[in-house]
Amino acid sequence: MPRNAQFQPGREPLHDHPSLTLHHSHISGPLAFLNPTRARYAAATAATPVQEADGTADTKLELKTPKYTSPVVEHLWRSRDNRKGRHALRVDYQAAQDARHAAPASTPAPTSSLSAVLRGILRMATYAPYWDVSYLVAVTFTVGSAIWIINAFFAWLPLVDPATEFSGESLVGGGVTGFIGATVFEVGSVLLLLEAVNAHQTGCFGWALETELTKLEGENQNHSTVTAVKSIKEDCRHHHANKRNLVGAGKNGRRHSLSAAEGYSTTLSDGQSFRWVPSLSELRSHYLHELGFLASLIQFFAASIFWIAGLTGLPGIIDNMSTGLTDGIYWVPQMVGGVGFIISGLLFTLETQKKWYLPAFNVLGWHIGAWNFIGGIGFTLCGALGPGTSSSKVEYQATLATFWGSWAFMIGSTIQWYESLEKYPVERKRLGDSTPTVE
């Protein structure tokens, strides 16, 4: 895909969909030298091409009845949502004032309302799609964060209230939970990387225009036909909907690999689209230019380095090492791994932004990356202060950093859990609103 400042689409899914039309002027991303991370599509019905100032052809749909204010419905493609199997929709009442779009009369309710959020929280307690790799990523990091919170209690609480300390609390309790927590983070990072490698590449938008009958109010009780936007779960091509495998073909069996015309292999030799590792051609031409993949890759390397500290922190190992060896293979891996978590969290936040300097407060993925960024700072600070823990004040701050860093990871992971179960987010922008609702 060309990676100039204009983000000219040259590779899937940034192309005109059979039933949708791409707004070329709304292709964006935070870093111009990487692939774009978001785009907008509108229904192609009654579309007429209009030449834009930059010379590209955009599509502007005219209202058939300008006097009637109808919402503008746009399909949003975002790289993070694409990896997570989410199909975002934007219902914009503001743009309807321009009388540029013909929109359906019936649109889905926003998923940012209080009732929708409460349903999402209830869904977290009652629904467990174990076949969904994005769900497994979120739950794995949530469990890992909980273990690290327990670990931090073992290390920090005795310093706050020495009377609560029991034999082997820091050495055994802290060492074992640290190893388990680091291992769980490593498993989650492997799943995160597999999710990025097997991301859907051909554009699955998950919504369709359908006709439905409504009953008229008043004296006339006849039914009328209106056009409505509805989710089409049975046609979803994301692998998340397929209960038969973790990643691979979508629910309807369609493949989602990169186009063979662009030099990619559409399937593996055994006919499956699942892959553990992308080819060198895919890495050079696509994945190394994908912000989400780079963030996942750095997260994996950071977790792998951090795992070394988890291993060397086990009782029987750390208590038999010299000070210099402890600094080298226990504290340094914590610090380096923590820096990797910081970079990964930062890249995940950037992926959701239109510009690198504009925070995307209205996007759940932004908050996930931001909390992971904060968690990475806590873990890095613990590793950096580690060699000076002979001082009680330094030891207190080091263990405290692990404590609040673990809670930051827990918050981010819990939001990610919620995000993984909301596959059809609806963002609504009402008249007079300057910003859209949380996506």
C-alpha positions in Angstrom: 0.0 0.0 0.0 1.4 3.4 -0.8 2.4 5.1 2.4 2.6 8.7 1.5 0.9 11.5 3.3 -2.3 11.2 1.3 -2.8 7.5 2.2 -3.7 6.5 -1.3 -5.5 3.1 -1.0 -3.7 0.4 -3.0 -4.3 -2.7 -1.0 -7.3 -4.4 0.6 -9.5 -3.6 2.4 -9.2 0.1 1.3 -11.1 -0.3 -1.9 -14.6 0.2 -3.1 -16.8 -2.5 -1.6 -19.5 -4.1 -3.8 -22.3 -2.5 -1.7 -20.3 0.4 -0.2 -18.3 3.3 -1.5 -15.0 4.4 0.1 -14.6 8.1 1.1 -11.1 8.7 -0.1 -10.8 11.9 1.8 -11.5 10.1 5.1 -8.6 7.6 4.9 -6.4 8.5 7.8 -3.7 7.3 10.2 -1.4 8.8 12.8 1.9 8.1 10.9 2.0 8.8 7.2 4.9 6.4 6.6 2.8 3.5 7.9 -0.5 2.0 6.5 -3.7 4.0 7.3 -5.6 2.8 10.3 -9.1 4.0 9.5 -11.5 4.7 6.7 -15.1 5.5 6.1 -17.6 3.9 3.7 -21.1 4.9 2.8 -23.9 3.0 1.1 -23.3 3.1 -2.7 -27.0 3.5 -3.5 -27.8 6.6 -5.5 -24.2 7.7 -5.4 -22.7 10.1 -7.8 -18.9 10.8 -8.0 -17.8 14.3 -7.1 -14.4 15.6 -7.8 -12.6 16.8 -4.6 -10.1 19.5 -4.2 -7.2 17.0 -4.1 -8.3 15.5 -7.4 -9.7 12.3 -5.9 -13.2 11.1 -6.6 -15.3 10.9 -3.5 -19.0 9.9 -3.2 -21.6 12.2 -1.9 -25.2 10.9 -1.6 -28.0 13.4 -2.0 -31.1 13.4 0.1 -34.2 12.6 -1.9 -36.2 14.8 0.6 -34.0 17.6 1.8 -36.7 18.9 4.1 -36.6 15.7 6.2 -33.6 15.4 8.5 -32.3 11.9 8.2 -29.1 10.5 9.8 -26.0 9.7 7.8 -24.9 6.1 8.2 -21.3 5.3 7.6 -19.4 2.1 7.9 -16.1 2.6 9.7 -13.1 0.5 8.9 -10.5 0.7 11.7 -7.4 -1.6 11.9 -7.9 -2.4 15.6 -11.6 -3.2 15.1 -10.7 -5.3 12.2 -8.3 -7.4 14.3 -10.9 -7.8 17.0 -13.7 -8.9 14.6 -15.7 -5.7 15.3 -17.9 -3.9 12.8 -18.2 -0.2 13.6 -21.0 1.9 12.4 -21.3 5.7 12.6 -24.7 7.4 12.7 -24.3 11.1 12.1 -27.2 13.5 12.4 -24.9 16.6 12.0 -24.0 15.8 8.4 -27.6 15.4 7.5 -28.0 19.2 7.6 -25.9 19.4 4.5 -28.5 17.3 2.6 -25.7 15.3 1.1 -26.8 11.8 2.1 -29.8 9.6 1.8 -30.0 7.5 5.0 -32.3 4.8 6.1 -35.2 5.6 8.4 -34.3 3.0 11.0 -30.9 3.0 12.6 -29.4 0.9 15.4 -29.2 2.3 18.9 -25.8 3.6 20.1 -23.8 1.2 22.1 -22.5 4.0 24.4 -25.9 4.4 26.2 -26.1 3.4 29.8 -28.4 0.5 29.1 -26.1 -0.8 26.3 -23.0 -0.5 28.6 -24.9 -2.4 31.4 -25.8 -5.1 28.9 -22.1 -5.3 27.9 -21.0 -5.7 31.5 -23.6 -8.4 32.0 -22.3 -10.1 28.8 -18.9 -10.3 30.4 -20.3 -12.4 33.2 -22.5 -14.7 31.1 -20.8 -15.1 27.7 -17.5 -16.9 27.1 -16.6 -17.3 23.4 -13.6 -19.5 24.0 -13.1 -19.9 20.2 -12.6 -16.1 19.8 -8.9 -15.3 20.0 -9.6 -11.6 20.8 -11.7 -12.7 23.8 -8.9 -15.1 24.9 -6.3 -12.2 24.6 -8.4 -10.0 26.8 -9.2 -12.6 29.5 -5.6 -13.9 29.6 -4.3 -10.4 30.3 -7.0 -9.8 32.8 -6.0 -13.0 34.7 -2.3 -12.1 34.4 -3.0 -8.6 35.8 -4.9 -10.1 38.7 -1.9 -12.3 39.5 0.5 -9.4 39.4 -1.8 -7.5 41.8 -1.5 -10.4 44.2 2.3 -10.4 43.6 2.5 -6.7 44.4 0.5 -7.3 47.7 3.1 -9.9 48.7 5.9 -7.6 48.1 4.5 -4.2 49.2 2.1 -4.9 52.0 4.8 -6.1 54.5 6.5 -2.8 54.0 3.3 -0.9 54.7 2.2 -3.0 57.7 5.0 -5.3 58.9 2.6 -7.0 61.3 0.8 -8.7 58.4 4.0 -10.4 57.0 4.1 -14.2 57.2 7.0 -16.6 56.6 8.1 -16.8 52.9 5.6 -14.1 51.8 8.0 -12.1 49.7 10.3 -14.9 48.6 7.9 -17.7 48.0 4.6 -15.9 47.5 6.1 -13.1 45.5 8.5 -15.3 43.5 5.9 -17.9 42.5 3.2 -15.4 41.6 5.7 -13.4 39.7 6.6 -16.4 37.6 3.0 -17.3 37.0 2.1 -13.7 36.1 5.0 -13.4 33.7 4.0 -16.7 32.0 0.4 -15.7 31.6 1.5 -12.4 30.1 3.7 -14.4 27.7 0.8 -16.6 26.7 -1.4 -13.5 26.1 1.3 -11.9 24.0 1.5 -15.0 21.8 -2.3 -14.9 21.3 -2.0 -11.1 20.6 0.5 -11.7 17.9 -1.5 -14.6 16.4 -4.5 -12.2 16.3 -2.5 -9.6 14.4 -1.0 -12.1 11.9 -4.5 -13.6 11.2 -6.3 -10.3 10.9 -9.1 -10.2 8.3 -7.7 -8.5 5.2 -10.5 -8.2 2.7 -13.0 -6.0 4.5 -16.0 -7.4 6.5 -18.4 -4.7 7.5 -21.0 -6.7 9.3 -24.0 -4.4 8.5 -26.6 -4.4 5.7 -29.6 -2.4 4.6 -32.7 -4.4 4.9 -36.4 -3.7 4.6 -38.8 -4.2 7.4 -42.5 -3.6 8.1 -43.6 -1.1 10.7 -47.1 -0.4 12.0 -48.3 3.1 11.5 -49.8 5.0 14.4 -53.1 6.8 14.4 -56.2 6.0 12.5 -54.4 4.3 9.6 -53.2 1.0 11.0 -51.7 -0.3 7.8 -48.1 -1.4 7.7 -45.4 0.6 5.9 -42.0 -0.5 4.6 -38.9 1.2 5.7 -35.2 0.6 5.2 -33.2 -0.3 8.2 -29.6 -1.0 9.1 -29.2 -4.4 10.7 -26.2 -6.5 11.8 -25.7 -9.6 9.6 -23.9 -12.0 12.0 -24.5 -15.0 9.8 -22.5 -13.5 6.9 -19.5 -12.3 9.0 -16.2 -13.4 7.5 -14.1 -12.7 10.5 -12.6 -15.8 12.1 -13.9 -14.7 15.5 -17.4 -15.9 14.5 -16.2 -19.5 13.7 -16.7 -21.7 16.7 -14.8 -24.6 15.0 -11.3 -23.1 15.3 -9.4 -20.3 17.0 -8.2 -18.4 13.9 -8.6 -19.1 10.2 -11.6 -19.1 7.9 -14.7 -17.1 8.9 -18.0 -18.6 9.9 -19.2 -18.9 6.3 -16.0 -20.5 5.2 -14.6 -17.6 3.2 -10.9 -16.9 3.3 -9.5 -13.6 4.4 -5.9 -13.7 3.4 -4.1 -11.0 1.5 -4.8 -10.9 -2.2 -2.8 -13.3 -4.3 -2.7 -10.6 -7.0 -0.5 -8.6 -4.6 2.0 -11.4 -4.2 0.5 -13.1 -1.3 -0.6 -16.7 -0.7 -4.4 -16.8 -0.2 -4.2 -20.1 1.7 -1.7 -22.5 3.0 -0.8 -25.8 1.3 -3.4 -27.6 3.4 -6.1 -25.2 2.4 -6.3 -23.5 5.8 -5.8 -19.7 6.1 -4.4 -20.0 9.7 -0.8 -19.1 10.0 1.7 -19.1 12.9 4.2 -16.9 11.1 3.7 -14.7 8.1 5.9 -15.1 5.1 8.8 -12.8 4.4 6.9 -11.3 1.5 4.0 -10.5 3.8 6.2 -9.1 6.4 8.0 -6.7 4.0 5.0 -5.6 2.1 2.3 -5.5 4.7 2.8 -6.4 8.3 5.9 -4.3 9.0 3.9 -1.3 7.9 0.9 -2.2 10.1 0.9 -0.2 13.4 -1.2 -2.9 15.2 1.2 -5.7 14.2 4.2 -3.7 15.3 2.7 -3.0 18.7 1.8 -6.7 19.1 5.3 -7.8 18.0 6.9 -5.4 20.5 4.5 -6.7 23.2 5.6 -10.2 22.5 9.3 -9.5 22.7 8.8 -7.4 25.8 6.8 -10.2 27.5 9.5 -12.7 26.5 12.3 -10.6 28.1 10.1 -9.9 31.1 9.6 -13.7 31.5 13.3 -14.1 32.3 12.8 -12.0 35.4 9.8 -14.2 36.3 12.0 -17.3 36.1 15.0 -15.9 37.9 12.7 -14.6 40.7 11.7 -18.0 41.8 12.7 -19.2 45.2 15.8 -21.3 45.1 17.2 -19.1 42.2 17.0 -15.5 43.3 18.1 -16.2 46.8 21.2 -18.0 45.6 22.5 -15.3 43.2 25.0 -12.6 43.8 24.0 -8.9 43.8 25.6 -8.3 40.4 23.9 -11.4 38.9 20.6 -10.4 40.4 20.9 -6.9 38.8 21.8 -8.4 35.4 19.3 -11.2 35.0 16.5 -10.2 37.3 16.2 -6.4 37.5 17.4 -5.6 33.9 14.9 -7.9 32.2 12.1 -6.3 34.2 13.3 -2.8 33.1 13.7 -3.8 29.5 10.5 -5.7 29.4 8.7 -2.7 31.0 10.1 -0.3 28.4 8.7 -2.7 25.7 5.3 -2.5 27.4 5.5 1.3 27.3 6.3 1.3 23.6 3.6 -1.3 22.8 0.9 0.6 24.8 1.9 3.9 23.1 1.6 2.3 19.6 -1.8 0.8 20.5 -3.0 4.3 21.5 -1.6 5.9 18.3 -3.3 3.2 16.2 -6.7 4.6 17.2 -5.9 8.2 16.6 -6.5 10.2 13.4 -3.3 12.2 14.1 -0.3 11.3 16.2 -0.9 14.4 18.4 -4.7 14.0 18.8 -5.8 11.6 21.6 -8.9 9.5 20.7 -10.8 9.8 23.9 -13.9 8.5 22.3 -12.4 5.1 21.3 -12.2 2.2 23.7 -9.0 1.0 22.2 -7.3 4.2 23.0 -8.1 3.8 26.7 -6.8 0.2 26.6 -3.5 1.3 25.1 -3.2 4.3 27.5 -3.7 2.1 30.6 -1.2 -0.4 29.3 1.2 2.4 28.7 0.8 3.5 32.4 1.2 -0.1 33.5 4.4 -0.4 31.5 5.8 2.7 33.3 5.1 1.1 36.7 6.9 -2.1 35.7 9.8 -0.2 34.2 10.1 1.9 37.4 10.2 -1.2 39.5 13.1 -2.7 37.5 15.0 0.6 37.4 14.7 1.0 41.2 15.5 -2.7 41.9 19.2 -2.4 42.2 18.8 0.2 45.0 16.3 -1.8 47.1 18.9 -2.1 49.9 17.4 1.2 50.9 14.0 0.8 52.5 12.6 3.9 50.8 13.7 2.7 47.4 12.3 -0.7 48.1 9.0 0.8 49.1 8.7 2.8 45.8 9.8 -0.2 43.7 7.2 -2.5 45.1 4.6 0.3 45.0 5.3 0.8 41.3 4.5 -2.8 40.7 1.3 -2.4 42.6 -0.1 0.6 40.7 1.3 -0.7 37.5 -0.5 -4.0 37.9 -3.8 -2.1 38.6 -3.3 -0.1 35.4 -2.9 -3.3 33.4 -6.0 -4.7 35.1 -8.1 -1.6 34.1 -6.8 -1.8 30.5 -7.4 -5.6 30.3 -10.9 -5.3 31.7 -11.8 -2.7 29.1 -10.4 -4.9 26.4 -12.5 -7.8 27.7 -15.6 -5.6 27.3 -14.4 -4.5 23.9 -13.9 -8.1 22.7 -17.6 -8.9 23.3 -19.1 -5.9 21.6 -18.7 -6.9 17.9 -21.2 -4.3 16.5 -20.3 -1.0 18.1 -22.5 2.0 17.0 -21.2 5.5 17.4 -23.8 8.2 17.3 -23.2 11.9 16.7 -26.2 14.1 17.4 -27.0 17.6 16.1 -24.8 20.1 17.9 -22.3 17.5 19.2 -18.7 18.4 18.6 -17.4 14.9 19.2 -18.9 11.4 18.6 -19.8 9.1 21.4 -17.4 6.4 22.7 -16.9 3.8 20.1 
